[in-house]
Amino acid sequence: MRIALTIFLILFSAGIGFSQSSQTDSFNIYINKTQEFLHNDIEKARYYSDKAYAIALKSNDRYKLGVSYKYKGIVLFKDGYNEKPAEFLNKAFDIFKSGNNDKELPDMYYYLGISQLNLGNYIISINYFFTGIEKAEKYKNTDALVMLYFGLGRLYYYIAKTDEAIKYFNKSLSVAKKTKSDFIVFPNNFLGICYYDKMQYEKALRYSLENVAVSEKNGNNLMLSESYLMMALVNSAKKNNKPAMEFYLKSLEIADKYKGKRLLGRDYNYFSEFYFGLSDYENAIKYARKTYEIGKEINEKALIVTSTNILSLSYFKINNINEAYKYSEEHFAKYSEINSGEVLSKFYTSVIDNEMKKREIEKLKQEKNNRIKTLVLLSALLFVIIISLVIYYQQKLKIKNFQLARLEQRKSQEKLQRDLGIKRKEMEKLALYIIEKNHFLEQLKGKINSLKKKKNVNEIVEESNKILLFSSQNIGLSKERKEFNIYINSLYSDFHSNLSQKCPSLTEHDRRLAVLIKLNFSSKEIASILNITQRSALIFRYRLKKKLNLPEGKDMEEFFSEI
């Protein structure tokens, strides 16, 4: 029973884990699909965003909920609604901000700003855009930066400051070109609109043609429709009615596929105006009614005003006075609302200008402070570099001097070693010379003694005695021994000093004997050098060993070699 329960719990936990993993995968797929259809088919985008939203609600995952709110808001905005997008976007923004998902914020600032712009809240909108720009620059979100500059351009376009609008659209375009962003179509499109309003039709047409190429490549139906519409407007303004009609139809065909309400309402509106200009009042009424219905559905006052105007004028032209009167009343009612909005817009223009000036002053102050900070930092860095270079060159000079000193020392030591080597050789030669001379004299002495024994002539005996006396007097080699002692004292002064430290009781004669033992001279050779008998040399060696107090088993040669 216990085993069965354990197996059940394992399978149940695995099932929950698999279910959660599956839900996450599905959520990501739905969000990716929403993004895919956002600019191509708004109904499909809405369908997938709703699916993602349903999963997020069940999962209790706040991040997923924030993402689903974000895309629901964006879909509603693209579809043409004004108030609903702001509700969802604000919810998403609050979730991202509270959850420290700062990297999601630059996009949110753009969509919040643009939704507030459509609601006429210009000051709130401008604050969202500028804050978003700071965040986008911080996180290097270039796509968001393109859209935020684009948003500022739209704000200025809405308050009829076309030149300022063009300035920000160009900023947006510049970033898009540098980063090869797909969002280049948005500033391109509005630059075309701005130049159309300024009646610079060739420029407007050039931007539209560029947008057609990019939109077709990226499959962006929304911007493709906008571009064809602009080409239709330019041709219509130039009285090229046939190509104008072709581009209107192309724009309407794509807008119909996209199914975005504001996009369709806008195209229907331009179609109604176009047909009214051609005195085709039936088609003008047909498309004006479609515009009116969409305007009512999404509460777009501008669409209602333009559509009621065309309807009232078209019905008047075909002598349907009742309908003409009905729509003219509604037209003037809505127009008065918009007109009051325009008065308010002028007020907002002044406020926005002041806000922009204030921001420009703050920006200049900030740039000045940054320049001062940069200058201070550069000065400090330069000072550190100079100090480092001074220290470096001082150290380099010290090292060079040290190396030169060592080189000189090494040369001196090498010269000293050479000199010592030469002196040692000379000393050794002198020692050998003394030994050989002693040996020769000893032999001479022996021969004379032999001569003395063999000859009986008194004169020879007397002369032999003289020779023996002479050889005995000269066998001392006093000069050579004196030189030899000088060599020993100069070449082995360190040895003498170290030996005296170890055994202070040693005499000069003992130290000299120690040097000869260190040089591996035999007792016989030592006797010859010191002009003593071999027996005396052995006695001196014995006495020296006693004075040194060497441990048993250690001879003097080994002891002296260690000093």
KOLRO-283241 format. One record per residue (C-alpha): y, z, x; residue in three letters. Coordinates in steps of 0.1 Angstrom, whole numbers, plus 5000, padded with zeros to 4 digits. Example, Ala and Ser with C-alpha at 12.3 -4.5 7.8 and 13.67 -1.06 7.14 Angstrom:
// KOLRO-283241
495550785123ALA
498950715137SER
// end
This chain:
// KOLRO-283241
500050005000MET
502450105028ARG
501649775047ILE
502249565016ALA
505649735011LEU
506549675047THR
505649305044ILE
507749275012PHE
510749435028LEU
510549205058ILE
510248895036LEU
513049025014PHE
515349085044SER
514448745058ALA
515148585024GLY
518648755023ILE
519348635059GLY
518248285051PHE
520248285019SER
523448405038GLN
522848145065SER
522347875039SER
525447975020GLN
527547965052THR
526147615060ASP
526947495024SER
530447645026PHE
531247465059ASN
529847135044ILE
532047165013TYR
535247245034ILE
534546945057ASN
534046725026LYS
537346855012THR
539146765044GLN
537446425044GLU
538646335008PHE
542046505010LEU
543846175018HIS
541345935001ASN
540146074968ASP
541846384954ILE
539346444926GLU
536446454951LYS
538546684973ALA
539146914943ARG
535446914935TYR
534347014970TYR
537147274973SER
536047434940ASP
532447444953LYS
533547614986ALA
535747854965TYR
532647954943ALA
530548034974ILE
533448234990ALA
533848444959LEU
530048534959LYS
529948604997SER
532648874998ASN
533648715031ASP
537448745034ARG
537748475060TYR
535848225038LYS
537948335008LEU
541148275028GLY
539947925038VAL
538947835002SER
542347954989TYR
544047745016LYS
542247425006TYR
542647484968LYS
546347524974GLY
546447204995ILE
544447004970VAL
546747114942LEU
549847024963PHE
548446684971LYS
547746634934ASP
551346694926GLY
551547044912TYR
554447264923ASN
553847624913GLU
549947654915LYS
549747554952PRO
552047834962ALA
549948094944GLU
546748004964PHE
548547944996LEU
550148284996ASN
546748444989LYS
545248265019ALA
548248355041PHE
547948725033ASP
544148725041ILE
544748545074PHE
547548765084LYS
545749095076SER
542548965093GLY
544348875126ASN
543348515121ASN
546648405137ASP
545448065148LYS
545147965111GLU
548748055105LEU
550647745118PRO
549047525092ASP
549747785065MET
553447805074TYR
553747425069TYR
552047425034TYR
553847745023LEU
557147585035GLY
556547255017ILE
555347424985SER
558547634984GLN
560547324992LEU
559147154961ASN
560147464941LEU
563647444954GLY
563447764975ASN
565147605005TYR
565947925025ILE
562348055022ILE
561147705031SER
563247685063ILE
562048025075ASN
558447925070TYR
559047605090PHE
560747775119PHE
558248065121THR
555447805120GLY
556947615149ILE
556947925170GLU
553347995161LYS
552247635167ALA
553947625201GLU
552247965210LYS
548747845200TYR
549347475212LYS
548547345177ASN
550147005180THR
549046875146ASP
550747175129ALA
553847115151LEU
553946745139VAL
553846865103MET
556347145107LEU
558946925122TYR
558146675094PHE
558646955069GLY
562147025083LEU
562946655080GLY
561846655044ARG
564046965037LEU
567146785050TYR
566146465031TYR
565946674999TYR
569546805004ILE
570746445012ALA
571446495049LYS
569646185060THR
570846185096ASP
569546535102GLU
566346445084ALA
565846145108ILE
566446375137LYS
563546605127TYR
561246315116PHE
561746165151ASN
560846495167LYS
557646505146SER
556946135156LEU
557546215193SER
554946495193VAL
552546285173ALA
552845995198LYS
552346225228LYS
549246385214THR
547946075196LYS
547846265163SER
546546105131ASP
549446285114PHE
551846025128ILE
551745845094VAL
553846125078PHE
557046105099PRO
556545725101ASN
556545705063ASN
559645915057PHE
561545735085LEU
560945425065GLY
562245595034ILE
565345715052CYS
566245375066TYR
565645225031TYR
568145465017ASP
570545365044LYS
569845005034MET
568544925069GLN
565644725054TYR
564244575085GLU
563844915101LYS
562245055069ALA
559844755069LEU
558944805106ARG
557945175100TYR
555945075069SER
554044805087LEU
553145045115GLU
551945295089ASN
549745035072VAL
547944965105ALA
547445335112VAL
546445435076SER
543945145074GLU
542345255107LYS
542145625097ASN
541245555061GLY
544245745048ASN
544645605012ASN
547545845004LEU
549745705032MET
548545355027LEU
549745364991SER
553145515003GLU
553445235029SER
552744955004TYR
555245104980LEU
557945105006MET
557244745014MET
557544664976ALA
560844854974LEU
562244665005VAL
561244324990ASN
562544424956SER
565944514972ALA
565944184990LYS
565244004956LYS
561843894969ASN
560143964935ASN
556743794942LYS
555843984974PRO
557444294958ALA
554944264928MET
552044214952GLU
552844534972PHE
553444734940TYR
550044634928LEU
548444724961LYS
550145064961SER
549145124925LEU
545545014931GLU
545145264960ILE
546945544941ALA
544645484911ASP
541645534935LYS
543245834950TYR
543845984916LYS
546746204927GLY
549046274898LYS
552346274917ARG
551345964936LEU
550445784903LEU
553545914886GLY
555745784914ARG
554045434914ASP
554245414876TYR
557945504877ASN
558745234903TYR
556744984883PHE
558645064851SER
561945014869GLU
560744694884PHE
559744554851TYR
562944674835PHE
564844484861GLY
562844174852LEU
563644234814SER
559944284807ASP
560544574784TYR
557044614771GLU
555644664806ASN
558644884814ALA
557845104784ILE
554045104792LYS
554545234828TYR
557545464819ALA
555245634793ARG
552545694819LYS
555245834843THR
556446064815TYR
553046194807GLU
552346284844ILE
555746434847GLY
555046664817LYS
551546754830GLU
552746864865ILE
556246974853ASN
557946724877GLU
561546704863LYS
562546404884ALA
559746194869LEU
560646314834ILE
564346224839VAL
563645874853THR
560945794828SER
563045904797THR
565945694810ASN
563845374813ILE
562245454779LEU
565545504761SER
567045194776LEU
563944974770SER
563545094733TYR
567245024729PHE
566744664743LYS
563944594717ILE
566044754689ASN
563845064684ASN
566845294680ILE
564845604669ASN
562745604700GLU
565645524721ALA
567645814707TYR
564646054711LYS
564145984747TYR
567845964755SER
568246324742GLU
565446454764GLU
566746254793HIS
570246414791PHE
568646764786ALA
566546724818LYS
569346554836TYR
571646844830SER
569047074845GLU
568646854876ILE
572446814878ASN
572847194879SER
570047184905GLY
572146934925GLU
575147164923VAL
572847444935LEU
571547204961SER
575047164975LYS
575347534977PHE
571947554995TYR
573147275019THR
575947505030SER
573647805033VAL
571047595053ILE
573747465076ASP
574847825083ASN
571247925088GLU
570647635112MET
573847725131LYS
572748085133LYS
569347975146ARG
570947735171GLU
573048025184ILE
570048245186GLU
568147965203LYS
570947915228LEU
571048285235LYS
567348295240GLN
567447995263GLU
570248155283LYS
568248485285ASN
565148285295ASN
567148095322ARG
568548425335ILE
564948575335LYS
563648265352THR
566448275378LEU
565748645385VAL
562048575388LEU
562648275410LEU
565048485432SER
562548765434ALA
559848515442LEU
562048345469LEU
562748685484PHE
559048775485VAL
558348435500ILE
561048485527ILE
559848835535ILE
556248715535SER
557148425559LEU
559048665582VAL
556148905582ILE
553748615587TYR
555648475617TYR
556148825632GLN
552348885629GLN
551748535643LYS
554048605672LEU
552348945678LYS
548948775677ILE
550148505701LYS
551648765725ASN
548448975722PHE
546348665729GLN
548548575759LEU
548348935771ALA
544548935768ARG
544448595785LEU
546548735814GLU
544449045815GLN
541248835815ARG
542648615843LYS
543648935862SER
540149075857GLN
538548755867GLU
540648745898LYS
539949105906LEU
536249035900GLN
536448735924ARG
538248945950ASP
535749225946LEU
532948985949GLY
534448845981ILE
534949195994LYS
531449295985ARG
530048996003LYS
532249076033GLU
531149436032MET
527449336030GLU
527949096059LYS
529549376079LEU
526749606071ALA
524249346081LEU
526249276113TYR
526249646121ILE
522549666115ILE
521849356136GLU
524149466164LYS
522449806165ASN
519049646165HIS
520149426194PHE
521549706214LEU
518449916208GLU
516349626221GLN
518649596251LEU
518249956258LYS
514549926256GLY
514349646280LYS
516549816305ILE
514350126302ASN
511349906309SER
513149756339LEU
513950096352LYS
510250186352LYS
509049876369LYS
511549846398LYS
511850096426ASN
514949966443VAL
517550236443ASN
520349996436GLU
518649856406ILE
518050206393VAL
521650296399GLU
522749976381GLU
520350026353SER
521750376347ASN
525150226345LYS
523949976319ILE
522250246299LEU
525350456300LEU
527450156289PHE
525250066260SER
525050416248SER
528850436249GLN
529250116229ASN
526450146204ILE
528750346180GLY
530450026165LEU
533450256156SER
535649966145LYS
533149796123GLU
532150136107ARG
535750216100LYS
536149876082GLU
532949936064PHE
534150276051ASN
537350126039ILE
535449866019TYR
533250126003ILE
536250345993ASN
538150045978SER
535249865961LEU
533550175947TYR
536550395939SER
535450415902ASP
531850505912PHE
533250775936HIS
535450915908SER
532650915881ASN
530151065907LEU
532651345916SER
533051425879GLN
529351465875LYS
528851655907CYS
532151795922PRO
530451965952SER
529651625969LEU
531451556002THR
532951226013GLU
529851166035HIS
527651236004ASP
529550985983ARG
529350726010ARG
525550776013LEU
525350745975ALA
527050405976VAL
524550286003LEU
521650405981ILE
523150235950LYS
523249915971LEU
519549955978ASN
519749996016PHE
516650146032SER
516750476051SER
516450276084LYS
519350056074GLU
521450356063ILE
520650526097ALA
521850216115SER
525050186094ILE
525950556097LEU
524950566134ASN
522350836129ILE
518550856134THR
516250746106GLN
515051106104ARG
518651226099SER
519050966071ALA
515951096053LEU
517251456056ILE
520651346042PHE
518951176013ARG
516851486005TYR
519951716006ARG
521851475984LEU
519151465958LYS
519051855957LYS
522851855952LYS
522551615923LEU
520051835906ASN
518151535892LEU
515451595865PRO
511851555877GLU
510651185877GLY
514151045881LYS
515050895914ASP
518550855929MET
518550465927GLU
518150485889GLU
520650765885PHE
523350585906PHE
522750255887SER
523750435854GLU
527150545868ILE
// end
